[in-house]
């Protein structure tokens, strides 16, 4: 099967002067993940590598550049899911965590739990060789100013063996309450992968949770609906239910889609037809 990877940099309203920087970032992330796939690596390895690129890029709301809580701190959420086994690892509301997707991968590999939350997650992180970022190191001036922009990053991939994986990472919403957990680390909400597809969602987290957006798309794909049509229907349902905005990237055995309700969602991909990127394919 032809490998493919799709990466998103969050759905939202983004200032025009940031557009090219966002496109550059998602292109770099897609290229990093595809290099792993092209070398015969797994979809799981590819999505984690792609998301790590975006966590280190201050243009995106994950890792460096994360949105701040109302106390002016960073609390990270992330999840990774292996479609072949349906194993998932996730972390949520972990303070000063700059590589949340990598820690989520460690939770998956440990196999003891699915989701670790809050400061106590640092006990496990320390056992795995992670260290908190110095206070303030993940905070950018744009985050301090609480400007609107793209939020959450994610990647979905299909490897040469036909396996699927998804990864999502976020700093959450601006001025959130400390301890708030969004959709990204919740299976079936912001992140999902199974033996047919992988999905990473972005947008208004509470609405994505209410709509169980990622799983809703996966159920439609299992019923024989293509990824674009499945995502379009699920997003329409979310909008009817909540009136809020969201987006999703999806890959299955037949192809992939990237579609959103918001004005922009930076996306990049590499598949059998080559590489590309855009600022979103908006649902009317």
WODAGI-V919601 format. One record per residue. RES is the residue in three letters. BURIAL is I if it has 9 or more other C-alpha atoms within 8 Angstrom, else O. D_FIRST is the distance of its C-alpha to the first C-alpha in whole Angstrom. Layout:
# WODAGI-V919601
RES/BURIAL/D_FIRST  RES/BURIAL/D_FIRST
This chain:
# WODAGI-V919601
UNK/O/0  UNK/O/4  UNK/I/6  UNK/I/9  UNK/I/13  UNK/I/16  UNK/I/19  UNK/I/23  UNK/I/26  UNK/I/28  UNK/I/30  UNK/I/33  UNK/I/36  UNK/I/36  UNK/O/38  UNK/O/38  UNK/O/39  UNK/O/36  UNK/I/33  UNK/O/32  UNK/O/32  UNK/I/30  UNK/I/27  UNK/O/28  UNK/I/27  UNK/I/24  UNK/I/22  UNK/I/23  UNK/I/22  UNK/I/18  UNK/I/19  UNK/I/19  UNK/I/16  UNK/I/14  UNK/I/16  UNK/I/15  UNK/I/11  UNK/O/12  UNK/O/14  UNK/O/11  UNK/I/13  UNK/I/12  UNK/I/12  UNK/I/16  UNK/I/17  UNK/I/16  UNK/I/17  UNK/I/20  UNK/I/21  UNK/I/20  UNK/I/23  UNK/I/25  UNK/I/25  UNK/I/27  UNK/I/29  UNK/I/31  UNK/I/31  UNK/I/34  UNK/O/33  UNK/I/31  UNK/I/33  UNK/I/31  UNK/I/33  UNK/I/35  UNK/I/36  UNK/I/36  UNK/I/38  UNK/I/41  UNK/I/43  UNK/I/46  UNK/O/48  UNK/O/46  UNK/I/44  UNK/I/40  UNK/I/38  UNK/I/34  UNK/I/32  UNK/I/28  UNK/I/25  UNK/I/22  UNK/I/20  UNK/I/17  UNK/I/15  UNK/I/15  UNK/O/18  UNK/I/20  UNK/I/22  UNK/I/24  UNK/I/26  UNK/I/28  UNK/I/32  UNK/I/34  UNK/I/37  UNK/I/37  UNK/I/40  UNK/I/39  UNK/I/36  UNK/I/34  UNK/I/30  UNK/I/30  UNK/I/26  UNK/I/27  UNK/I/29  UNK/I/27  UNK/I/25  UNK/I/28  UNK/I/29  UNK/I/25  UNK/O/25  UNK/O/29  UNK/O/28  UNK/O/32  UNK/I/32  UNK/I/29  UNK/I/32  UNK/I/34  UNK/I/37  UNK/I/39  UNK/O/42  UNK/O/41  UNK/I/38  UNK/I/39  UNK/O/40  UNK/O/37  UNK/I/35  UNK/I/38  UNK/O/37  UNK/O/34  UNK/O/35  UNK/O/35  UNK/O/38  UNK/I/40  UNK/I/40  UNK/O/43  UNK/O/45  UNK/O/44  UNK/O/42  UNK/I/39  UNK/I/41  UNK/I/41  UNK/O/44  UNK/O/42  UNK/I/41  UNK/I/45  UNK/O/46  UNK/I/43  UNK/O/42  UNK/O/39  UNK/I/36  UNK/I/32  UNK/I/32  UNK/I/29  UNK/I/26  UNK/I/22  UNK/I/19  UNK/I/15  UNK/I/12  UNK/I/8  UNK/I/7  UNK/I/5  UNK/O/6  UNK/I/6  UNK/I/9  UNK/I/11  UNK/I/15  UNK/I/18  UNK/I/21  UNK/I/24  UNK/I/27  UNK/I/31  UNK/I/34  UNK/I/35  UNK/I/37  UNK/I/40  UNK/I/44  UNK/I/42  UNK/O/44  UNK/I/44  UNK/O/42  UNK/O/40  UNK/I/36  UNK/I/34  UNK/I/31  UNK/I/28  UNK/I/29  UNK/I/29  UNK/I/26  UNK/I/25  UNK/I/27  UNK/I/26  UNK/I/23  UNK/I/21  UNK/I/17  UNK/I/16  UNK/I/14  UNK/I/13  UNK/I/13  UNK/I/15  UNK/I/19  UNK/I/21  UNK/I/24  UNK/I/27  UNK/I/31  UNK/I/34  UNK/I/33  UNK/O/36  UNK/I/35  UNK/I/31  UNK/I/32  UNK/O/34  UNK/I/32  UNK/I/29  UNK/I/27  UNK/I/23  UNK/I/24  UNK/I/25  UNK/I/22  UNK/I/20  UNK/O/22  UNK/I/22  UNK/I/18  UNK/O/19  UNK/O/21  UNK/O/19  UNK/I/20  UNK/O/17  UNK/I/17  UNK/I/20  UNK/O/22  UNK/I/22  UNK/I/23  UNK/I/25  UNK/O/27  UNK/I/27  UNK/I/28  UNK/O/31  UNK/I/32  UNK/I/32  UNK/I/35  UNK/O/37  UNK/O/37  UNK/O/38  UNK/O/38  UNK/O/36  UNK/I/33  UNK/I/30  UNK/I/26  UNK/I/23  UNK/I/19  UNK/I/17  UNK/I/13  UNK/I/11  UNK/O/8  UNK/O/10  UNK/O/11  UNK/I/14  UNK/I/17  UNK/I/20  UNK/I/24  UNK/I/27  UNK/I/31  UNK/I/32  UNK/I/33  UNK/I/31  UNK/I/28  UNK/I/26  UNK/I/22  UNK/I/20  UNK/I/16  UNK/I/14  UNK/I/11  UNK/O/10  UNK/O/13  UNK/O/15  UNK/O/17  UNK/O/20  UNK/I/22  UNK/I/25  UNK/I/28  UNK/I/26  UNK/I/26  UNK/I/29  UNK/O/29  UNK/O/33
